[in-house]
Amino acid sequence: MSKNSKSSSGVWQSLFAPLTIVIALIAAILIFQNVLGNPVNFEGGNNKGHPLQGNLLGLMYKGGVIVPILITIIITLLIFTVERAITLSRVKGKARLNAFVSNLQQMLAEDRIEDAIVACDKQKGSLANVMKAGLTRYRALQHDKELEKDQKITSMKQAIEEATALELPVLSRNMVMLSTIASISVLVGLIGTVIGMIRAFAALAQSGAPDALALSTGISEALVNTAFGITGSTLAIIFFNLFSSRIDDYVFKIDEAGFSLTQTFAASVRS
């Protein structure tokens, strides 16, 4: 990969999160105004009135100004979930990891290092990248007549560790967004809930007959924001734990394969 392509990739990765949030916010505002706030969802064709009985869209619109923020959070969550799913699928590579590692071990036993490197190029993914770096160093150290056995083994370990360090950011990228959403979604929903309850109590505190419309609007705002906040947080926690489990599994396989390669190299090197 050229320096220009790497630079472009880095710029895109740095802009992905803010662009996602901006796009999600614009989409959320449009959904709030044109879908939830559509006059057909309300009595008398006016979104300032009561929602039609059983109309959930109108009820969600009554959640107030916090609803677009919560919709933004949920849309952002869905985008990052799709991004993580696609990225981790690519990280895995083409063939099953266990079958790929077994194939490499067989090639190593037969000293077919070049064939193993070609297999890594075909497999692609993080594990293949680490193994390719290790195999390349493996062959170079086999022909090195100056280094001692311990130095060769140390060099082998270093090559694998460096390759692994380059792959880890790809595995964990944007995971912080999922954990952040899991934390703030409930808090943002709670803000909307408090605002709704303030309005509800303000309606009850009026002298004379309470304002029924203001009371129902405040209660709706409180319940809708609570529901949105809990939904966003729950989904974020589920996806974060799911992806974390997959990442831990990949890292374990990378470490296991790297250790196996180092042990095989150590056994083949003469003192």
Order of alpha helices (4+ residues) and beta strands (2+ residues): alpha-alpha-alpha-alpha-alpha-alpha-alpha-alpha-alpha
